[in-house]
Amino acid sequence: MNKHIVNDLETAVISYFSENPHFSLTYNELVGALSLNKTQKGILGELLSRLVEKGTLIKDKRKFSLKQASAPLSADNATTASIKANPNLIEGIFDATPLSRNFSYAFVRTADRDYFIGAEDTLNAYHNDTVALEPKYQKGRQDYGIIRKIIKRASEQLAGDVVKLKNRWTFVCSNPKIHNWFEVSDIGGATEGDKVILSVTNWGSPIGGKLPVGKVTEVLGKSGDPHVELLAVIRQYNLPLEFSTEVTEAANQLSDTLSPEAIRTRRDLRDVFTWTIDPISAKDFDDAISLETTPNGWKLYVHIADVAHYLPVDGVIFEEAAKRGNSFYFPKKVIPLLPERLSNQICSLRPMEEKLCLTVETEFSKKGKIGNQHIYESVIKSDARLAYEEVDALFEGKPHELKETLVDALYQARTLSRLLTEKRNAAGYIYFDLPEIEYQYDENGFVRRLSLSEETESHKLIENFMLVANEFVAQRLSQASPTSIYRIHEDPDQKKLDKLIDLLSNYGVNWVMHESLNKSLQYLLASFPSPEYHDVFDRITLRSMKKARYSTEHLSHFGLALQDYTHFTSPIRRLCDLVVHHLCKIYLIKSSHQKLNQSQIKLYAEIASEQELQADQAERDIDRVYSRTFVKDKIGQNFNGIVVSTSGTGVIVRIKEIPISGIIRKADLGEGIWDHYDREMRYVNRRSNEFYQLMDTLKLQLIAVDDDIYFSPLTEKDAHLHAYKPVLQDDSADRQKGAEFGSKSKKYSHKSGGSSGKRGRRK
């Protein structure tokens, strides 16, 4: 590393903070403030850590400021310090979803609750901005608040389209939750129909009636081109398309051959029969399996690529991985955590190549009970690379060309996996069958077909074996390491659970409390009486639960029904796993002298959680864009759908022929006045008492593809069928759970017996 570059950068950082003593900036804010190049960005993280250790800077959460600064402020003129100074202000994340759907309110999500925000009290916040909220409360009304400060913008650059309106250029963001259009002060060579990057120069003033303003800084290409749309999402989330020269050179210097010294201290498992099972398109194989039968049962080896062997925590590749957090997977594009020389070559457990691993060895009885377990460094050589489809074909009795040794091993693995599944179900494991969208492309890269993935027995086999390794590592690190990263999943929020129970009661499903909440949810899912219930309520039930995250707090994983859990089995793709590998080497195997302190580990857990959320959102955005692109030429065609949700805007439907969702706008439901009952997720016509509700099956026509996909219901015979039918009841009967519909002389109640115990679980 060039000392002159480091010294010049240190001088620039200290000078900037000295000239702005009340500023408190994150790493990314400093990069922008100092206009750093790629080389300087790679140095900045280590430099900031060193300045904190020297006492020149202080760090509060992820923001840096001069130590002598008594009341630091952020670049957006609001920080944690100002919030602490005013106990009436609460930090939260702005959710503009309602505003983007033309409602006059929004929400701020905080750790404790969600606050209702009237449109006039949003200041100039935009979706996912971090804001300072002054909470208000009036008896009998929902908690609400007023946004007083913008702490941090979610992004200063937005991807979208430019449109010319009355001789003025306007920018429309691709993210529909950015609820305003922007004025364009500099078109930057773009023409109408281009997808561009807009740098925001002024966030506007709703009170003053001023729209936000920005300038086009980059033209990505023509809107609608799948490559351009993908690039727009990547740029919107500031995802790194390339590795720096320094990181690439460091990866290229790593040897792809194993030295005798690297093997000498390891357990030699090269003669143990080993195989991998991955998606057919995978190139990064980070886990392999060996299984031996014993007189008492089985001995399972879970081999995980020893990425930590190549990446010291103070090296440039690890530092880059710590910024990325995880790999990002898009259609035909992967943004990897590690350079491909590591992920696809040196560390990938490719067949017939000797590789370094961390191995978790577990003994099982014939009933699947766990006996002795060990973790150690190993060297392996995979004998076979399998795809999930091949293994499933074998299990289904289809013709195959697999060797007898491999076939025997796979059948033994299936037997053990089924025992583990029984044990996990008995413990309260909660399973949701929610397939993801898969894409098939034509020769030009356009989506040719959409389909849904399936979780098959081969997927379950690998999942069961990885859970064994993850649970064991979490248990051992909780005992041996002062601090570790855990994958935690907290118990469901009681308010959300009550709302779910209330909703289900309106569709004939009763909540039955068993010996634990896990068992109760298991029973609930098993009690759904038909596939339609699963199609709709599996997702709603999942959304009522909290999201799993990474934490240094040693908490349980509710969904898996495990007291100890972490992520250890994918160090090529996830930062958490890479850090956990280092902790295993330091505290369990004791082969490493690397240093990881508590604050570092906590920071890595936070980064891993934040980047996972970002990856999820980015992948959803791409799904939405690709789905809209795919159906644009199908306007006017008819489809079959099922109602999966409702909102104040209309009825949400999922199409059966294509795995996409769209909306029937309230105005398209039919003649008359339609009232929305959010509690029951129903629309009811005041005059006719016709209604739309969850699980209704519909015949639909695709009428528009714009910011969303829009359908209109057909009116032919049997075009609208109710999977669940409420029945009319006199006023004299006791009112059951549900809203009052129709005229004053009639109510809707519900048929009993929805929880008859029939199991409609989809396989």
N, C-alpha and C positions, 0 to 999 in steps of 0.2 A: 504494500500500500504506500503511495507517495506521501511522504511526511509533509511536503509543502501544501498539498491539497487539504490534508487534515488540519494543519495549522491555520490555513486561510479560512476554512470552514468554521473552525472554532472561533476565530476572530469575528467572522460574520454573525455567528449565533449570539455571541456575547454583546456585540455592538447593537444588534437588533433589539435585544431585551433591554439594554441600557437606554436606548432611545425611546423604548416603549415599556417603561417599568411597570405599568399596570396591566400589561397583556399577559394572558396565560393561554398557551397554544399547544395543540396536539402535534404529533409527528407530522401528520399530513398537512396541517395548517402551516407549519414551519416550512415544509417543502414548497408550498405555494407562495408564502410570504417572501422567501429568499430566492424563488425561481431556480431551484436546484436542477442540475442535470442528472442523468442516470448514475454516474459515478459518485456524485456528492450524496444522492439519496441513499446509496448503499452504505455510505460511511456514517450518515447522520444518526442512525439508531444507536450504534456503539458509542458515538461521541456524546450523545445526550446522557446515556447511562454513566459514562465516565464523569461528566460534569456534575451529575447528581451525587455520585460517590465523593467527589471532591468538595461538595458543598456549594458549588457555584450556582447551581440551579436547584430548585425543589420541584417535586412531582406530586401532584394531587390527582389521583386516579390516572388519567392518561394525558394530563395537561402539564406543561412545563412553564416555569416562570423564574425570575430572579429571586434568590433567597431573601434579599432585603425588601422585596416588594410586600407591603403590608396588606394590600387589598387588590390582588390581581384581577384584571378583567379580561374576558376573551376577546378575540378579534371581532366578534359580533356584539360586543359591549354587554355581555352578561355571562356570569360564570357561577360555579358552585359556591364561590366565596360570597357573591352577592345574595345568593339564596340562603346561605347560612346566616348572613347578617339580617335577613328578613325572614323570621320563622313562619310568616304567613304564606311564603312561596314554596311550591313543591315542584320538583323536576319531573318531567314526563315526556312521552313521545306523542306527537300530534298525529291523529288519524283523520285524514280528510275524505275517507270513503263516502260518508253521507253528502258532503259538499259536491263531490264529483258526480253524484247522482241527482243533483239539483235540489237537495234538501237544504234547509236554512240552519243547519247545525253541523257540528263535528264532535270529536271526542279527544280527550287526552288520556292515554294509557299510563297509569302509574303502577308502582309495585303493589299498592294496596287496593286500588279500585280504578274504575274508569269514570272520568268526569265529562259531563255534558257541557258543550261549549256552543253558545249561540253564534251565528255567523258574524254578528257585529262585534263579538268579543274575541275574535281569532287573531287580532293584530294583522300581521301579514305572514302568518305561518303557512307552511306547505307540508304535504304528506311526509311523515317520518322525521320532521325536524324535532330537535330536542328543545323543549320550551320550559319557561318558568311560569307556573300557574298559581293564581290566587284562588283558593277554593271558596265557594259560597254554598250555603245550605239554608233552605227554607223548609219548615216542617210540612210534611206531606208531599214534598217534591223530591225528585231525583237530585242527587248531588250534582252541582254544576260549578263552573268556574270561569275565570277571566284570564286570558293569557296576557302576562305583563312584559315578558321579555322573550326574545329568541336567543337561546343559548348557542345552538349549533345547527347549521343547515345540513340536511341529509346529503345534499350534493349542490355544488356550485355550477355544475355542467349538466345539461339535460339533452336527451336525444329525442328528436321528433321531426315533424314535417313543416315546411314553410308554405304558406298560402298567401296569395295576393288578394286583398279585399279593398276595393275602392282606392286603388293606387297606393295602398300601404301594405307592407309585408307583416304578416302575423305568423307566429310560431305556435304549433299545436304539439304538445308533448306526447310521446308514444305511451307514456305511463298514464292511464286514464284517471289515476288518483291525483294527478297534478291538476287542480280544479279550475285554473284560469288559463286563458291564452296569454301569450306574451307579445309585446311590441318588439319589432326587430329594428335596432338602430343601425346595424351594418349587416347587409345581406351576404357579404363575403364571397360573391361569385356564384351563389346558389340560384337555382331556377325552380319554378313551381313543380312540385312532385318529387323534389329531392329530400332525402333523409339527411339531417344535419345534426351537428352538435352546437348547442347554444350556450355561451357563457353568460350567466346572469350578471348584469351590472347594477340593477336596481330592482328590489323585490316589491316595489309598488306600495300603494296605500289604499286599502279598501275604503277607509273612512273618507279619504280625499278623492276617491273615485279614480285613482291613478293605477293603470295596469302595470305589471312588472315589465322590465325591459332587459333585453340581452342582445348580444351580437353573435353572428354565426362565425365560429372559429374553425369549422371543418365540415366539408361535404363528404358524406359517407357513400353516397350513390343513390340510385333510384328507389323510392319507397316501394315495398312489395317484393323486391328481390330477396329470397331467403338468406343469402349471404350478407346482404346489407342489414336486414332486420336483426340477424344474429349479432353482427358487429355493433349495432345500435344498443342492444341490451348490454353487451360487454362494456361499451364505453359509458353507458348510463351508470353502471355500478363501479366504474373505475377499476375494472379487473385488469391485471397485467397480462398482456398478450405475449410478451417475451421475457426472457431472463436477461439480466445485465451481463455485459461482457465478463465482468469479474466472476459472477456465479457460473457462467458457462465454462470459463477457463478452469475454474476450480473443479468442476465436474469432469472435464476432459483429462485432468491430471490424475484422476483416480484409476487404479489398475483394475482390469476386468479378469485378472487371473489371481488365484489364491496362492499366497506364499506359504511355505511350510510353517513359518512362525504363526500365521493366522489360524492354521489348523491344529497345531500342536496341543494347545490347551483346551480344545473343544471335544465334545463327545462325537465320535465318528459314527454317523448313521447312514453313510453312503450305501451300505449293503442292505439297509432296511427298505422294503418295498414301499414306495411312496407315489402319490398321485395328486394332481390338482383338478378342481372342478370350477370353472368360471364361465361367464358369458362367452358365446362363440366369438365375439368381436374383441374380447379383452386382450391387452398386450402387457399389462402390469399384473403379474401373478404374485401376490404377497402372502398367500397362505397355501400350505400343502398338508396332506393327511397321510398318516400311516396307521394301520390297525392290525394288531396281532391277537390271535385267540390264545387264551391261557387255560389251564385246568379249572380256574375259578371264574372265568368270564372273558374279558378283553383287556388289552392294553392299547390305549389311544395316544397317538403322538399328534399334536397340533404344532406344525412348524411354521414360524412367521419370519419373513425376511428380516435379517439383522441390519436394518438401515442405519441404526445408531452407530454401528461399527465404523461407518464411513463419514458420519456427520458429527464432529465435536460441537458442543453447544456454543462455542465461541467462534465457529467458522462461518464463512459468508453464506454457504448453502443453507445451514440451519437458520441463520438470521432471516434469509429470504423466506424460508418455509414458515417461520414464525409470523411473518407479515401476511402471508397468503391464507394460512389457517387450514385450508383443505383444497382438494381438487374440485374444479367446477366442471360438470358434465352437461354438455349441450348436444343437440342433434349434429352429428358429424364434426364436432369440435370439443376437445377437452383442453381445459386450462389446468395443467398439472401442478401439484404441490412441489414436485421435484423435477429437475431437468430429466429429459428422456433417457439420457445416458445412464442415470440411476434407476428411474422408474421402470423402463422397458428393457434394460440390459443388465447392468451389474447386479441389481437387487431382485430382479424378476426371477421367480423360481421356474425357469424354463426347463423343459424335459432334457435329460441327458447332460445337464450342466451342473457342476459342483457349486453349491451356494452356501453362504453363511446364514445361520438362522438362530433365533431363540425358540426353544422347543418346550412346550408344556406337555409333560407325560402324566397320564392319568390311568389308574387301574380301576376297572369296573367289575362288579360281580355279575352273575348271569341274570340278575334281576335289575341291573342298571344302577346299583348302589355304588357311589364313589368310594374308592379306597385310597391308597397312597397317591400323592401328587408331587411332582417336582418341576422346577424350571431350570434350564441350563442352556449354555451356548453350544451350538452344534454345527456340523457340516453335513449337508444332505445332497442327494442327487435324485431328482424326480424321475420316475420311470414312465409316467404317462401324463399327458395334458388332455383333460376331458372337458367337454361342454355339457351344460345342464341338459340339453336336448338328448345327447347320447345316453346319459345315465337314465333319464326318464323313459327312453325307448326300451332300454334293457329291463327296467322295472315293470314296464307294460307288456313284456313278453314279445316284443317285436324283434325281427332279425337284427343281428349285430355282428361285428367283426372283432370284438374285444377278446383279449387273451384270457384263458381260463383262470389264471392267477388273479387277474384284475376283476373278473366277474365274481369270483369267490369273495374277494375283499369287499366289493361293493355290496353284495348281499349281506355280509356280516355287518357292514356299516349301517345298512338299512335296519337290520334287526336292533342294533344298539340305539339308533336314532329314534325308533318308535318307542322304545322303553323310556328314553329321555323326554320325549313328547308327553307321554303319560304322566311322568313325574312332574313336569312343569305345569301341566294342566291341573294336577292335584294340588299343586302349591298355590294356584291362582293366576297363572299366566293368562293374559288377556290378548286374544288374537283377533285381528281385523283383516278380512280378505278385501284389500283395496288395491286392485291392479293399477299400474301406471301406464301412461300412453307410450307406445312404441311407434317409430316412424320408419317408413320405407320410401326410398327416393327414386326419381327417374335419373336419366343420364345427365341432366342439367342441374341437379341438386334440388329440384322442387319436390315437395312432398307428394308422393304417389298414393300412399295408403296410410291410414291411421288404424292401429289396433291396440288391444290391451294385453299387457303382460300377465302371466299367471305365476303364482307361487306354487311350484310343484314339489313332489317328494324330494327331489334332489336338492332344491333350495332349502327345504326344511332340514335335511341332513347336515348341510354345511352350517346352517344357522345354529343348530343344536350343538355341534362340535365347537364352534367359535364361542358360544355362550359359556361352555365349560371352561375354556381358557381364560376368557375375560373375567369370569367370576372368581376363579382361583387367584389370578394376579391381583385383583382388587382386594381380596381377603389378605393376602400376604403383604401387600404394600401398606395396608391399614395397620398392620402389626409392626412392620419394620421401618417404614419411611416416616419422618416427621411430618411431611406434607405430600399429598398425592393428588392426582386429578381423578375424579369419579364421574361416571355418567349417571346422573340422578334424574329421577322422575317423581316429582312430589305428588301427594294425594290430590285428587280433584277438589276444586273449590266448591264448597257446599252450596253457594248460590247458583252456580252453573249446574250442579247436579240436581238441585231442586227444580230448576227450570226444565231440565231434560225429563225428569220424572213427571212433571206436570204436562209437558208436551205429549209424552207417550200415553198418558192416561186418556188423552183425547183421541187416541187411536186404538183403544182397547187393550193396551199393554199395561199391566200392573207391576209395580216395583215390589219385589220380595226381598227383605233383608235376611241375609244368611250370616254365617259366623264371621265373615269379613267382608269389607267392601269389594275386594277382588272377586270373591266368590259370588257376591251379589251381581256384579257386572257380568261375570261369566254366565250366570243363570239368565240374566236379562237378554244377552245376545243369543243364547241357545233357545230362548222362549219365543223369539220372533216366529210367527206362524207361517211365513211364506217368503219366497225369494224377494218379493217386492219390499218387504220390511227391511231385509238386509241391504237392498240396493239403496235405500234412503237413510235408514236409521243407523247403520254402521258408521257412516261418516259423521252424522250429527252427534252420535255418542262419542266418537273420537274427539270432535271439536269441544266437547264439554270437559275434556281432560286437559291437564296442563301439558306443556311441551317439555320434552326431555332436554337437558342441558348439561354442560360441563361445569364442575365446581370442585373446589378444594374442600368443601363441606362433605363429611362422610354421611350422606343420606342414602336412603334406599331407592330402588327403582320400582315404582308402583306397577307399571304395566307388565314388567317381567316377573314381578313377585320375588325380587331378590334383595337381600339386605346389603350385599356388596356387589358392585358392578363398575366396570370401567371399559374403555375401548383400548385394546391391545393388539388386535389382529389385522389392522390395516395401516401400518406405518408409512407405506408408499403414498397413501391418499389423505391421511388425517394427521394434523399436528398433535392432537391429544395422544394418539398411539405412539408417535415418535418420542414425545416427552416421557411417556410411561415406560418405553423401552430403556431410556437412559436411567430412569429411577430403578428399574429392575436390575440393571447392570451395577448400579451404585450400591443398592441396599439389599438385594436378594442374592445375586450371583457374586457380587463383590469383585468384579473384574475391571471396574472403571474408577477413575479418580476425578471424573468430571464434577463440576460444582453447579448445583441448582438450589438457590435459596427460596424461601417461602414466597417472597414477593414476585419472583420470576415465575414460579409455577402458577400462582394465582393469575398473573397477567396472561400466561399462555391459555389458561382455562377460559378467561374472558374473551380472548381473541378467537379461540376455537368456537365458542358459542355464537359470537357476533358473526363470524364468517359463515357458519352453518346457516344462520338465519338469512344472510345475504344470498347464499347459494340457493336456498329454497325459493326465495322471492324471484331471483333471476331466472331460475328454471321454470317457475310458474309463468313469468312474463313471456318466455320463449314459447311455452305451450300455447298460451293465449294467441300470440302473434301467428304461429304456424297453423293453429286451428282456423283462425279467421282467413288466412291466405288460402288454405285448402278448400274452404267451402264457398269462396267468392263466386266461383263459376257454377254453383249449384242453386242460386237464387231462383225461386219458382218451383223447385222440386218438393215433393212431399216426403215426410218422414214419420216414424213412430217415436213417441217419447214418453217419459215418466216425470211427474212433478217431484223434484227433489228439495225444493225450498221455496220460500216466498219472501218478498221484501216490499217496502212501500212503493217501489217502482213497478213491480209486476210479479209474475210467476216464473220461477227458474225451472227449466226442464233439461233433462239429459236425453240425448238421442240414442236410440238403440242401434241404428245402422252404422253410425260413426261415433267414436267415443269423444263427443264434444258436448258442451252445455251452452244454452242460450236463454233468452228471456222472451216471455210474452208480456208486452207492455200492458199496463192497466187499461189503456184506451183500446187495446185490441182484444180484450176478453169477451166483448159482446155488448149489446145495447143495455142501457140502464146504468144505475149507479152501483159501483162495486166497492164494498167496504173491506178493508184489510184487518184481519185479526191476528196480530203478530204472535200472541200467546199460543194459538192453535195452528198457526201457519195456514190460514185459510183466507180465501176471497169469497165473499157472499154477495149475491145480487139482492138489493133491497126489495125489489118488486117481485121477482120470480122465485127467490130462494135457491136459485141455482148456485153451485159453489165449485171452486177449485181448491183442492187440498193435496197434501202429501200422498204420494203413491198413485195418484190418478194417472191412467194411461190415456194418451192423446194421439190423435192424428193431426199432423202439423204441416204447415207450408213455410219454407224458409223465405222471408220477405225482404231482409236487408242484412248487410254486413258492413258495419261502420265501426264505431268505438266498441261495439259488442255484436253478438250474433242474435238476430231477432226473428221470431217465429209468430205465425198467426194460427189459431186453432181452426181446423176444418169443422164444418157443421153437418156433415153427412151422418147417416145412422151409425151408431156405435163408435163414433169418432171420439167420444169422451166417456170413459168408464171409471167408476170408483172402485178401487181395490178394497176400500173400507167405507161402509155406508152408515153415517149417523141416522138415527130414527127420530121421528117427530114425537113430541110428548106434550101433554097438557100443562098449563100454568100451575095446576094444583100439585103436580109432582115436585118432589124435592129437586132443586137445581143441582146438576152434576157439574164436574169440572168442565170448563169450556166457556166460550163467549156466548152471549145471547144473540141469536140471528133472526132475521126476518121480522114479521109483524109482532105486536105486543102479545098476541094470543098464542104464539107458538114458540117453542124452544127446540134446540138440537140437544139430544143426549146421545149416549153411545151404547152399542151392544156390549154385553158383558161376555166374558170368556175368552178375551184376547190372549190371556196368558194360560192357555190350557195345558201347557207343557209339551206341545208338539214342537219338535225340533225342525226348523226350516233352514238350518245352517247350510250355506253353500260350500261345496268342496273345491 
